[in-house]
Amino acid sequence: MIQLKNICLSYGDRELLKDINLSLSYGDRISLTGANGSGKSTLMKTIAGIVSPDSGELIVNKNTKITYLPQSCTGTGGRTLMEEAQRAFASLKVKEEEKKAIEIKLESSKDGETQTTRLLKRQHQLQEELLSKGYYNRDQLIYRVLFGLGFCKEDLLKETSSFSGGWQMRIALARVLLEDADFLLLDEPTNYLDLDARYWLKSYLTEFKGGFLLVSHDRYFIDTTVSQVIELFGGKLKRYNCNYTEYQERRRKELENLYKSYYRQQDEIEKIENFINRFRYNSSRAGVVQSRIKYLEKLKRIEIPDSVKQPHITFPEPPHSGRTVLTLEKLSKYYGEKKVIDNLNLTVSRGERVFISGRNGAGKSTLLRIIAGADPDYRGAVKYGKDVQPGYFAQELSEMLDTSLSVIEEVESDSPTNLIPHLRNMLGAFLFQNDDVYKKVSVLSGGERSRLALLKLLLKPCNLLLLDEPTNHLDITSKDVLLKALQDYSGTLLFVSHDRHFIENLATSVLELDESRYRYYHGDYNYYLRRKQQERETTGTSVITRVSPTQTQARKEKNWKTDSTGSKSRREEEKRLKREIRRLEKEEEEILSGLENIDREKEEIHHKLSQPEVYSDGEKTKELKEAMERNSRHQRELTSRWEEVEANLRNFRDELLAMNGENIVS
């Protein structure tokens, strides 16, 4: 499908790509990996035809459609979200117009049989392509992709320019997925996606029949979507037929062998240099000395690139705190009439690492801001324990850096004296390497500033860390360094993250927020997922309820609380909700059955329209077109009603579950 032959590309005196040879086929599922700045994005742009190589050849099979998602893109205005998504079908719309023009020509055609046959053949080709690519079901495809990526029905009519940068990237990703390409080039598609959207994208790519090459810093996402890894190292490519975890193990063994060879060679060089220095001025050994000098000159030196050196960093030991680090009492937060957090009671003990889970807009970042003291507009109480010294990181804090300083000066300004000798190593772990440390803060990108702000926070001796998406803008190696440092951290941690590997290996408990309700799980992330799965199997939906006021109560009570009043009105309300749920479930089944019938009817109409004899009967042609319009209108009406029924079902189920009281988990 796609071939790269002897591709070379340099920027200045730096060779990024050296004689690259690569074949990409339909159905390939490949992760492109390599150190920061190794040329991954450049290689993708070369395959996409955006960047021209200095030499070599890019061969793409005829009719192969490639779509490319860049790391960042600017939003477009003047269109609604729905209109922007529909642009993905622009090429198919052109083909639909061509098909319509052929139909009109056939209706009034007086051409000979040869011309009619040619037109019918072309019409059939167009019709088959439109059907196979889902053009007539494009609205359903659009809904599936947009809703899967986290948009809601109310967003469809919003101007695209009204969405933030992160949501603009989701719009761009939706366009790429909807274009029905043969091969996808995805440069960090998981950036700006929350856990739900990442899981949806994983499922989408698993079902995707074409091929894809992706760059991602989410280890779990890569592991569950790819079957091959291509490493770009020193301008060369090496292919591994395995997932990312197995690739890392193989690479670790290769690096071990590389280091062994390196140290053996260094030992040999040292011995030869000692011999040369010892006998340099001894005339009787002059021939041997010259021979060894020439040997060293010709020797191909083994080098360990900075990109494969694994940095190990430690942060200041946090001061000791009391056993109870944080207490939240009846905490509530409103944005106007909207309730974000409602009556939250929580106690966090020393050493806990609490992952805060929830959908976009559930209040995760708001809760961290309140605890950090950055948002004083709330009800209830936030109480720190004895000797607690909090530290707070969020993306917006990067704007508080001193832009007049260099990177190294900025970290030195807040660093403990004993860590100053180690700052270069720490900066390297956060992707500031070599001369990058002398850059002025004013010229750094948003991602670079965020990394710098995070490092500055971690250099402070805090015993309560509040981290809002700390892994954003870090590559996998840097995430591993941060993860190891936080695992060794003896203080208390509350954090928000969308990186599942990071969460799984760090969290000791989970606080789940959803639509102002909350629930606390005394167990790691895998325990949390198991409990959620059990609840779905039991109730058919996910249960979100409030945590107990204290951890002591949580350990004592493990079952659902029941209403002690047993009032008649409560029972009647519960019966009413169950009746409504049954009625809506029945209606949902009828609607889905109706949509299936509509699809079958549409296929029958398309089949009839593809028959030559139809166009000799103008009345018959008109009837079929009117039937197609009725079919499409009925499909839109049923789809709209299905969305309403689904939303009402979700609300009634949540209401019924809420009536069963508070669930206490230990």
C-alpha positions as CSV (number, residue, x, y, z in Angstrom):
1,M,0.0,0.0,0.0
2,I,2.7,2.5,1.1
3,Q,6.4,2.2,0.6
4,L,9.4,4.4,1.6
5,K,12.6,3.6,-0.3
6,N,15.9,5.1,0.9
7,I,14.4,8.2,2.4
8,C,16.9,10.7,3.7
9,L,16.1,14.0,5.4
10,S,18.3,16.5,7.2
11,Y,17.8,19.8,9.0
12,G,21.0,21.8,8.8
13,D,23.8,19.5,9.8
14,R,21.5,17.1,11.6
15,E,20.4,13.9,9.8
16,L,16.9,13.0,11.0
17,L,16.2,10.2,8.6
18,K,18.9,8.0,7.2
19,D,18.1,5.6,4.3
20,I,14.7,4.8,5.7
21,N,13.0,1.8,4.1
22,L,9.5,1.0,5.3
23,S,6.4,-0.9,4.0
24,L,3.0,-0.1,5.4
25,S,0.0,-2.4,4.5
26,Y,-3.7,-2.4,4.9
27,G,-4.5,-3.9,8.3
28,D,-1.1,-2.9,9.9
29,R,-1.4,-1.7,13.5
30,I,1.8,0.0,14.3
31,S,3.2,2.2,17.1
32,L,6.0,4.6,16.1
33,T,8.3,5.2,19.0
34,G,11.6,7.0,19.6
35,A,13.2,9.7,21.8
36,N,11.8,13.2,22.0
37,G,13.1,15.0,18.9
38,S,14.1,11.9,17.1
39,G,12.0,12.7,14.0
40,K,8.8,10.8,14.6
41,S,6.5,13.7,13.5
42,T,8.8,14.4,10.6
43,L,8.6,10.8,9.4
44,M,4.8,10.9,9.6
45,K,4.6,14.2,7.6
46,T,6.9,12.6,5.0
47,I,4.5,9.6,4.7
48,A,1.5,12.0,4.5
49,G,3.3,13.9,1.7
50,I,3.5,17.2,3.7
51,V,7.3,17.1,4.0
52,S,9.5,16.3,1.0
53,P,12.6,14.2,1.7
54,D,16.1,15.2,0.5
55,S,16.3,11.9,-1.4
56,G,14.5,8.6,-1.7
57,E,11.1,7.7,-2.9
58,L,7.6,7.6,-1.5
59,I,5.3,5.1,-3.3
60,V,1.6,5.1,-2.6
61,N,-0.8,2.6,-4.4
62,K,-3.4,4.2,-6.6
63,N,-6.7,5.0,-4.8
64,T,-5.1,4.5,-1.4
65,K,-6.5,7.2,0.9
66,I,-4.2,8.4,3.7
67,T,-5.4,10.8,6.5
68,Y,-3.1,12.5,8.9
69,L,-3.7,13.9,12.4
70,P,-1.0,16.4,13.5
71,Q,0.1,17.0,17.1
72,S,-1.6,20.3,17.1
73,C,-3.9,22.2,14.8
74,T,-5.8,25.5,14.7
75,G,-9.6,25.5,14.8
76,T,-11.8,26.8,12.0
77,G,-14.7,29.1,12.5
78,G,-17.9,29.8,10.7
79,R,-19.3,26.3,11.0
80,T,-21.1,24.3,13.6
81,L,-19.7,21.1,15.0
82,M,-22.1,19.0,12.9
83,E,-21.2,20.9,9.7
84,E,-17.5,20.5,10.4
85,A,-18.0,16.7,10.9
86,Q,-20.0,16.5,7.7
87,R,-17.0,17.9,5.8
88,A,-15.3,14.5,6.2
89,F,-17.8,13.3,3.6
90,A,-17.1,16.0,1.1
91,S,-15.5,13.7,-1.5
92,L,-18.5,11.3,-1.2
93,K,-20.9,14.2,-1.6
94,V,-19.3,15.0,-4.9
95,K,-19.9,11.4,-6.0
96,E,-23.5,11.6,-4.8
97,E,-23.9,14.7,-7.0
98,E,-22.4,12.8,-9.9
99,K,-24.8,9.9,-9.4
100,K,-27.8,12.3,-9.3
101,A,-26.6,13.9,-12.5
102,I,-26.4,10.5,-14.2
103,E,-29.9,9.6,-13.0
104,I,-31.3,12.8,-14.5
105,K,-29.5,12.1,-17.7
106,L,-30.8,8.5,-17.8
107,E,-34.4,9.8,-17.3
108,S,-34.2,12.0,-20.4
109,S,-31.6,10.0,-22.3
110,K,-32.0,9.5,-26.0
111,D,-28.4,8.1,-26.3
112,G,-27.8,4.7,-27.8
113,E,-27.6,1.5,-25.8
114,T,-23.8,1.7,-25.5
115,Q,-23.9,5.1,-23.8
116,T,-26.8,4.0,-21.5
117,T,-24.9,0.9,-20.5
118,R,-21.8,3.1,-19.7
119,L,-23.9,5.5,-17.6
120,L,-25.6,2.6,-15.7
121,K,-22.2,1.0,-15.0
122,R,-20.8,4.3,-13.6
123,Q,-24.0,4.8,-11.6
124,H,-23.7,1.4,-10.1
125,Q,-20.1,2.0,-9.2
126,L,-21.0,5.2,-7.4
127,Q,-23.9,3.7,-5.6
128,E,-21.8,0.8,-4.4
129,E,-19.1,3.1,-3.1
130,L,-21.6,5.4,-1.3
131,L,-23.2,2.3,0.3
132,S,-20.0,0.7,1.4
133,K,-18.6,3.9,2.9
134,G,-21.8,4.6,4.9
135,Y,-22.6,7.8,3.2
136,Y,-26.4,7.3,3.6
137,N,-25.9,6.6,7.3
138,R,-23.4,9.4,7.8
139,D,-25.4,11.2,10.5
140,Q,-25.3,8.0,12.6
141,L,-21.5,7.6,12.0
142,I,-21.0,11.3,13.0
143,Y,-23.0,10.8,16.2
144,R,-21.1,7.7,17.1
145,V,-17.7,9.3,16.7
146,L,-18.5,12.7,18.2
147,F,-20.3,11.2,21.2
148,G,-17.6,8.6,21.6
149,L,-15.0,11.4,21.8
150,G,-17.0,13.2,24.6
151,F,-19.2,15.7,22.8
152,C,-22.9,15.8,23.7
153,K,-26.0,16.5,21.7
154,E,-26.1,20.2,22.7
155,D,-22.6,20.6,21.2
156,L,-23.7,19.7,17.7
157,L,-25.0,23.2,16.8
158,K,-22.3,25.1,18.6
159,E,-19.7,27.1,16.5
160,T,-16.4,25.2,16.3
161,S,-14.6,28.4,17.3
162,S,-16.3,28.3,20.7
163,F,-14.5,25.2,21.7
164,S,-11.2,25.3,23.6
165,G,-7.9,24.1,22.2
166,G,-8.2,20.6,23.6
167,W,-11.7,20.2,22.1
168,Q,-10.4,21.6,18.8
169,M,-8.1,18.6,18.7
170,R,-11.0,16.2,19.3
171,I,-12.8,17.9,16.4
172,A,-9.8,17.3,14.2
173,L,-9.5,13.7,15.3
174,A,-13.2,13.1,14.6
175,R,-12.7,14.5,11.1
176,V,-9.8,12.1,10.5
177,L,-11.8,9.1,11.8
178,L,-14.9,9.9,9.7
179,E,-13.0,10.3,6.4
180,D,-12.9,6.5,5.9
181,A,-9.2,6.3,5.0
182,D,-7.3,3.2,4.1
183,F,-4.4,4.2,6.4
184,L,-4.4,6.6,9.4
185,L,-1.4,8.6,10.6
186,L,-2.1,9.6,14.1
187,D,0.4,11.8,15.9
188,E,-0.5,11.7,19.6
189,P,-4.2,11.2,19.2
190,T,-4.7,10.6,23.0
191,N,-3.6,14.1,23.8
192,Y,-6.5,16.0,25.4
193,L,-8.6,12.8,25.7
194,D,-10.0,11.7,29.0
195,L,-10.2,8.1,30.1
196,D,-13.6,7.5,28.6
197,A,-12.7,9.0,25.2
198,R,-9.4,7.0,25.2
199,Y,-11.2,3.8,25.9
200,W,-13.7,4.6,23.0
201,L,-10.8,5.4,20.6
202,K,-9.1,2.1,21.6
203,S,-12.3,0.2,20.7
204,Y,-12.7,2.1,17.5
205,L,-9.2,1.3,16.3
206,T,-9.6,-2.3,17.3
207,E,-12.6,-2.6,14.9
208,F,-10.9,-0.4,12.2
209,K,-10.3,-2.5,9.1
210,G,-7.6,-0.3,7.6
211,G,-4.1,0.3,8.8
212,F,-2.7,2.9,11.1
213,L,0.6,4.2,12.4
214,L,0.4,6.1,15.6
215,V,2.6,8.0,18.1
216,S,1.3,8.0,21.7
217,H,2.8,8.4,25.2
218,D,0.0,6.4,26.7
219,R,1.5,2.9,27.3
220,Y,-1.8,1.2,28.1
221,F,-3.4,2.6,24.9
222,I,-0.5,1.5,22.8
223,D,-0.4,-2.0,24.3
224,T,-4.1,-2.6,23.6
225,T,-4.2,-1.3,20.1
226,V,-1.0,-2.2,18.2
227,S,0.6,-5.5,17.1
228,Q,3.9,-4.0,15.9
229,V,6.3,-1.3,17.2
230,I,8.7,0.6,14.9
231,E,11.5,2.4,16.7
232,L,13.2,5.5,15.2
233,F,16.7,5.5,16.7
234,G,19.6,7.5,15.3
235,G,17.8,8.2,12.1
236,K,17.2,4.5,11.4
237,L,14.1,2.3,11.8
238,K,13.9,-1.1,13.5
239,R,10.7,-3.1,13.5
240,Y,9.4,-5.3,16.3
241,N,6.5,-7.7,15.8
242,C,5.0,-7.4,19.3
243,N,3.1,-4.9,21.5
244,Y,4.8,-2.1,23.4
245,T,5.5,-3.9,26.7
246,E,7.2,-6.8,24.9
247,Y,9.1,-4.3,22.8
248,Q,10.4,-2.6,25.9
249,E,11.6,-5.9,27.3
250,R,13.4,-6.7,24.1
251,R,14.9,-3.2,23.9
252,R,16.0,-3.5,27.5
253,K,18.0,-6.6,26.7
254,E,19.5,-5.0,23.6
255,L,20.5,-2.0,25.7
256,E,22.0,-4.2,28.3
257,N,24.2,-5.8,25.6
258,L,25.0,-2.4,24.2
259,Y,26.2,-1.2,27.7
260,K,28.2,-4.3,28.1
261,S,29.9,-3.8,24.8
262,Y,30.4,-0.1,25.6
263,Y,32.1,-0.9,28.9
264,R,34.3,-3.6,27.4
265,Q,35.4,-1.2,24.7
266,Q,36.0,1.6,27.2
267,D,38.2,-0.8,29.3
268,E,40.1,-1.8,26.2
269,I,40.6,1.9,25.2
270,E,41.8,2.7,28.7
271,K,44.4,-0.1,28.6
272,I,45.7,0.9,25.2
273,E,45.9,4.6,26.1
274,N,47.8,3.7,29.3
275,F,50.2,1.6,27.2
276,I,50.7,4.4,24.7
277,N,51.3,7.0,27.5
278,R,53.7,4.7,29.2
279,F,55.9,3.8,26.2
280,R,55.3,6.9,23.9
281,Y,58.9,8.0,24.4
282,N,60.5,4.6,24.4
283,S,62.3,4.2,21.1
284,S,62.4,0.4,21.3
285,R,58.5,0.3,21.5
286,A,57.9,3.1,19.0
287,G,56.5,0.6,16.3
288,V,54.1,-1.0,18.8
289,V,53.0,2.4,20.1
290,Q,52.3,3.7,16.5
291,S,50.4,0.6,15.7
292,R,48.1,1.0,18.7
293,I,47.6,4.7,18.0
294,K,46.4,3.8,14.5
295,Y,44.2,1.1,16.0
296,L,42.5,3.7,18.2
297,E,42.1,6.1,15.3
298,K,40.3,3.4,13.2
299,L,38.3,2.0,16.1
300,K,34.5,2.5,15.7
301,R,33.6,3.9,19.0
302,I,30.4,2.6,20.7
303,E,28.3,5.6,22.0
304,I,25.5,5.6,24.4
305,P,23.1,8.3,23.1
306,D,21.5,10.6,25.7
307,S,18.1,9.3,24.6
308,V,18.7,5.8,26.0
309,K,20.2,6.9,29.3
310,Q,17.6,6.2,32.0
311,P,17.6,9.1,34.4
312,H,16.9,8.3,38.1
313,I,15.9,11.3,40.2
314,T,14.8,11.7,43.8
315,F,12.9,14.6,45.2
316,P,13.2,16.2,48.7
317,E,12.0,14.1,51.6
318,P,8.7,15.6,52.7
319,P,8.4,16.8,56.3
320,H,6.4,14.6,58.6
321,S,2.7,15.3,59.0
322,G,-0.1,14.2,61.3
323,R,-1.9,10.9,60.6
324,T,-5.0,12.7,59.2
325,V,-3.8,14.9,56.4
326,L,-7.0,16.3,54.9
327,T,-10.6,16.4,56.0
328,L,-13.5,17.7,53.8
329,E,-16.8,18.4,55.6
330,K,-20.1,19.0,53.6
331,L,-18.1,20.5,50.8
332,S,-20.3,21.9,48.0
333,K,-19.6,24.0,44.9
334,Y,-21.9,25.7,42.5
335,Y,-21.4,27.5,39.2
336,G,-24.5,29.7,39.1
337,E,-27.4,27.3,39.3
338,K,-25.2,24.3,38.3
339,K,-24.3,22.0,41.2
340,V,-20.8,20.6,40.7
341,I,-19.9,19.1,44.1
342,D,-22.6,18.3,46.6
343,N,-22.1,17.7,50.4
344,L,-18.7,15.9,50.0
345,N,-17.3,14.4,53.1
346,L,-13.9,12.8,52.9
347,T,-10.9,12.0,55.2
348,V,-7.5,11.3,53.7
349,S,-4.7,9.7,55.8
350,R,-1.0,10.1,55.6
351,G,0.6,8.1,52.7
352,E,-2.6,7.6,50.7
353,R,-2.4,8.2,46.9
354,V,-5.9,9.1,45.8
355,F,-6.9,9.1,42.1
356,I,-9.9,11.4,41.4
357,S,-12.0,9.8,38.7
358,G,-14.9,11.3,36.7
359,R,-16.1,12.5,33.3
360,N,-15.2,15.9,31.9
361,G,-17.0,18.5,33.9
362,A,-17.5,16.2,36.9
363,G,-15.6,18.6,39.2
364,K,-12.2,16.9,39.4
365,S,-10.1,20.0,38.7
366,T,-12.5,22.2,40.7
367,L,-12.0,19.9,43.8
368,L,-8.2,20.2,43.6
369,R,-8.4,24.0,43.3
370,I,-10.6,24.2,46.3
371,I,-8.4,21.9,48.4
372,A,-5.3,23.9,47.3
373,G,-7.0,27.2,48.3
374,A,-7.0,28.5,44.7
375,D,-10.9,28.7,44.7
376,P,-12.4,30.1,47.9
377,D,-15.9,30.2,46.6
378,Y,-17.4,27.1,48.1
379,R,-19.6,25.9,51.0
380,G,-18.4,23.6,53.8
381,A,-15.0,23.1,55.2
382,V,-11.5,22.1,54.1
383,K,-9.2,21.2,57.0
384,Y,-5.5,20.4,56.8
385,G,-4.0,18.1,59.4
386,K,-1.1,18.9,61.7
387,D,2.0,20.2,59.9
388,V,0.6,19.7,56.4
389,Q,2.4,21.6,53.7
390,P,0.5,21.4,50.4
391,G,1.8,21.8,46.9
392,Y,-0.5,22.2,43.9
393,F,0.1,21.7,40.2
394,A,-2.2,22.6,37.3
395,Q,-1.5,23.5,33.7
396,E,-2.4,27.2,34.2
397,L,0.3,27.6,36.9
398,S,2.9,27.6,34.1
399,E,1.9,31.3,33.5
400,M,3.4,32.2,36.8
401,L,7.0,31.4,35.8
402,D,9.5,34.3,35.5
403,T,9.8,34.8,31.8
404,S,13.0,36.9,32.2
405,L,15.0,33.9,33.5
406,S,16.5,30.9,31.7
407,V,15.2,27.4,32.4
408,I,18.1,26.5,34.6
409,E,17.8,29.8,36.5
410,E,14.1,29.3,37.1
411,V,14.6,26.0,38.8
412,E,17.6,27.1,40.7
413,S,15.6,30.0,42.2
414,D,13.4,27.6,44.2
415,S,15.7,24.6,44.5
416,P,17.1,23.4,47.9
417,T,20.8,23.9,48.0
418,N,21.6,20.2,48.1
419,L,19.7,19.5,44.9
420,I,21.4,22.2,42.7
421,P,24.2,19.8,41.5
422,H,21.5,17.4,40.3
423,L,19.3,19.9,38.5
424,R,20.7,19.2,35.0
425,N,19.8,15.5,35.4
426,M,16.3,16.4,36.6
427,L,15.8,18.8,33.8
428,G,16.9,16.1,31.4
429,A,14.3,13.8,32.8
430,F,11.6,16.4,32.1
431,L,12.9,16.7,28.5
432,F,15.1,19.8,28.9
433,Q,18.4,18.5,27.5
434,N,21.7,20.0,26.5
435,D,21.4,23.6,25.6
436,D,17.6,23.6,26.2
437,V,18.4,24.5,29.8
438,Y,19.7,27.9,28.7
439,K,16.5,28.8,26.8
440,K,14.6,31.8,28.2
441,V,11.3,30.8,29.7
442,S,9.6,33.4,27.5
443,V,10.3,31.3,24.3
444,L,9.1,28.0,25.7
445,S,5.9,26.4,24.4
446,G,2.9,25.8,26.7
447,G,3.8,22.2,27.1
448,E,7.4,23.1,28.0
449,R,6.3,25.6,30.6
450,S,4.0,23.0,32.2
451,R,6.8,20.6,32.5
452,L,9.0,23.2,34.1
453,A,6.3,24.3,36.5
454,L,5.8,20.6,37.6
455,L,9.5,20.1,38.2
456,K,9.6,23.3,40.3
457,L,6.8,22.0,42.5
458,L,8.4,18.7,43.0
459,L,11.6,20.3,44.2
460,K,9.7,21.8,47.1
461,P,9.5,19.8,50.4
462,C,5.6,19.4,50.4
463,N,3.9,16.5,52.2
464,L,0.6,16.9,50.4
465,L,0.8,17.0,46.6
466,L,-2.3,18.0,44.5
467,L,-1.5,17.2,40.9
468,D,-3.9,18.0,38.1
469,E,-2.9,16.0,35.0
470,P,0.8,15.9,35.7
471,T,1.6,13.6,32.8
472,N,0.4,15.9,30.1
473,H,3.3,16.9,27.8
474,L,5.6,14.1,29.1
475,D,6.9,11.2,26.9
476,I,6.8,7.6,28.2
477,T,10.3,7.8,29.6
478,S,9.6,11.0,31.5
479,K,6.3,9.5,32.8
480,D,8.2,6.5,34.1
481,V,10.7,8.8,35.9
482,L,7.8,10.7,37.5
483,L,5.9,7.6,38.4
484,K,9.0,6.1,40.1
485,A,9.6,9.3,42.0
486,L,6.0,9.5,43.2
487,Q,6.0,5.8,44.1
488,D,9.0,6.5,46.4
489,Y,7.3,9.7,47.7
490,S,6.4,9.2,51.4
491,G,3.9,12.0,51.5
492,T,0.2,12.1,50.5
493,L,-1.1,12.5,47.0
494,L,-4.4,13.5,45.3
495,F,-4.2,13.4,41.5
496,V,-6.1,13.6,38.3
497,S,-4.7,11.8,35.2
498,H,-5.9,10.3,31.9
499,D,-3.0,7.9,31.7
500,R,-4.1,4.4,32.7
501,H,-0.7,2.9,33.2
502,F,0.3,5.8,35.5
503,I,-3.0,5.5,37.4
504,E,-2.8,1.7,37.8
505,N,0.7,1.9,39.2
506,L,0.2,4.8,41.5
507,A,-3.3,5.0,43.0
508,T,-4.0,3.3,46.4
509,S,-7.6,4.5,46.4
510,V,-10.1,6.1,44.1
511,L,-12.6,8.9,44.6
512,E,-15.2,8.9,41.9
513,L,-17.2,12.1,41.0
514,D,-20.2,12.1,38.8
515,E,-22.9,14.8,38.5
516,S,-22.3,16.2,42.0
517,R,-22.4,12.7,43.5
518,Y,-19.4,10.8,44.7
519,R,-18.1,7.5,46.0
520,Y,-14.8,6.4,47.6
521,Y,-13.1,3.1,46.9
522,H,-10.6,1.7,49.4
523,G,-8.5,-0.1,46.8
524,D,-6.3,0.5,43.8
525,Y,-7.5,1.2,40.3
526,N,-7.9,-2.4,39.2
527,Y,-10.0,-3.0,42.3
528,Y,-12.1,0.0,41.3
529,L,-12.6,-1.4,37.8
530,R,-13.6,-4.8,39.1
531,R,-16.2,-3.2,41.4
532,K,-17.6,-1.2,38.6
533,Q,-17.9,-4.2,36.4
534,Q,-19.7,-6.2,39.1
535,E,-22.2,-3.3,39.5
536,R,-22.8,-3.2,35.7
537,E,-23.4,-6.9,35.6
538,T,-25.8,-6.7,38.6
539,T,-27.8,-3.5,37.7
540,G,-27.1,-3.0,34.0
541,T,-25.7,0.4,34.7
542,S,-22.9,2.1,36.7
543,V,-23.7,3.1,40.2
544,I,-22.5,6.4,41.6
545,T,-23.3,7.3,45.2
546,R,-21.9,9.2,48.1
547,V,-19.0,8.2,50.3
548,S,-19.4,7.7,54.0
549,P,-18.5,10.7,56.2
550,T,-15.5,8.9,57.7
551,Q,-13.3,6.0,56.8
552,T,-14.2,4.3,60.0
553,Q,-17.8,4.1,58.9
554,A,-16.7,3.0,55.5
555,R,-15.0,-0.1,57.0
556,K,-18.0,-1.0,59.1
557,E,-20.7,-0.7,56.4
558,K,-20.4,-2.7,53.1
559,N,-23.9,-3.0,51.9
560,W,-26.5,-0.7,50.5
561,K,-28.4,1.3,53.1
562,T,-32.2,1.1,53.0
563,D,-34.8,3.6,53.7
564,S,-35.9,3.0,57.3
565,T,-39.2,4.9,57.0
566,G,-40.6,2.4,54.4
567,S,-43.1,5.1,53.5
568,K,-46.0,4.3,51.1
569,S,-45.1,7.3,48.9
570,R,-41.5,6.1,48.5
571,R,-42.7,2.6,47.4
572,E,-45.2,4.1,45.0
573,E,-42.5,6.3,43.5
574,E,-40.2,3.3,43.1
575,K,-42.9,1.4,41.3
576,R,-43.6,4.4,39.0
577,L,-39.9,4.6,38.1
578,K,-39.8,0.9,37.3
579,R,-42.9,1.1,35.1
580,E,-41.4,4.0,33.2
581,I,-38.1,2.1,32.7
582,R,-40.0,-0.9,31.4
583,R,-42.1,1.2,29.1
584,L,-39.0,3.0,27.7
585,E,-37.0,-0.2,27.3
586,K,-39.9,-1.6,25.2
587,E,-40.1,1.6,23.2
588,E,-36.3,1.5,22.7
589,E,-36.5,-2.1,21.3
590,E,-39.3,-1.1,18.9
591,I,-37.3,1.9,17.7
592,L,-34.1,-0.1,17.1
593,S,-36.2,-2.7,15.3
594,G,-37.7,0.0,13.2
595,L,-34.3,1.4,12.3
596,E,-33.2,-2.0,11.1
597,N,-36.3,-2.2,8.9
598,I,-35.6,1.2,7.5
599,D,-32.0,0.2,6.6
600,R,-33.3,-2.9,4.8
601,E,-35.9,-0.8,3.0
602,K,-33.2,1.7,1.9
603,E,-31.1,-1.1,0.5
604,E,-34.0,-2.4,-1.5
605,I,-34.7,1.0,-3.0
606,H,-31.1,1.5,-3.9
607,H,-31.1,-1.9,-5.6
608,K,-34.1,-1.0,-7.6
609,L,-32.6,2.4,-8.6
610,S,-29.6,0.5,-10.0
611,Q,-31.7,-1.4,-12.5
612,P,-31.6,-0.1,-16.1
613,E,-35.3,-0.7,-16.8
614,V,-36.3,1.7,-14.0
615,Y,-35.2,4.7,-16.0
616,S,-37.4,3.9,-19.0
617,D,-40.4,4.5,-16.7
618,G,-40.4,8.1,-15.5
619,E,-43.3,7.5,-13.1
620,K,-41.5,4.5,-11.5
621,T,-38.3,6.5,-11.0
622,K,-40.3,9.3,-9.4
623,E,-42.0,6.9,-7.0
624,L,-38.6,5.4,-5.9
625,K,-37.1,8.8,-5.3
626,E,-40.1,9.8,-3.2
627,A,-39.8,6.5,-1.3
628,M,-36.1,7.3,-0.6
629,E,-37.0,10.7,0.8
630,R,-39.7,9.3,3.1
631,N,-37.2,6.6,4.2
632,S,-34.6,9.2,5.1
633,R,-37.1,11.4,6.9
634,H,-38.4,8.5,8.9
635,Q,-34.9,7.5,9.8
636,R,-34.1,11.0,11.1
637,E,-37.3,11.0,13.2
638,L,-36.7,7.6,14.7
639,T,-33.0,8.4,15.5
640,S,-34.0,11.6,17.3
641,R,-36.7,9.8,19.3
642,W,-34.2,7.0,20.2
643,E,-31.8,9.7,21.6
644,E,-34.6,11.1,23.8
645,V,-35.6,7.6,25.0
646,E,-32.0,6.7,25.8
647,A,-31.5,9.9,27.8
648,N,-34.8,9.4,29.7
649,L,-33.8,5.8,30.5
650,R,-30.5,6.9,31.9
651,N,-32.1,9.5,34.1
652,F,-34.8,7.1,35.4
653,R,-32.2,4.4,36.2
654,D,-30.0,6.9,38.0
655,E,-33.1,8.2,40.0
656,L,-34.1,4.6,41.0
657,L,-30.6,3.8,42.1
658,A,-30.3,7.0,44.1
659,M,-33.5,6.0,46.0
660,N,-31.7,2.9,47.3
661,G,-29.5,5.1,49.6
662,E,-25.8,5.4,49.9
663,N,-23.3,2.7,49.0
664,I,-20.4,2.4,51.3
665,V,-17.3,0.7,49.9
666,S,-14.2,-0.6,51.8
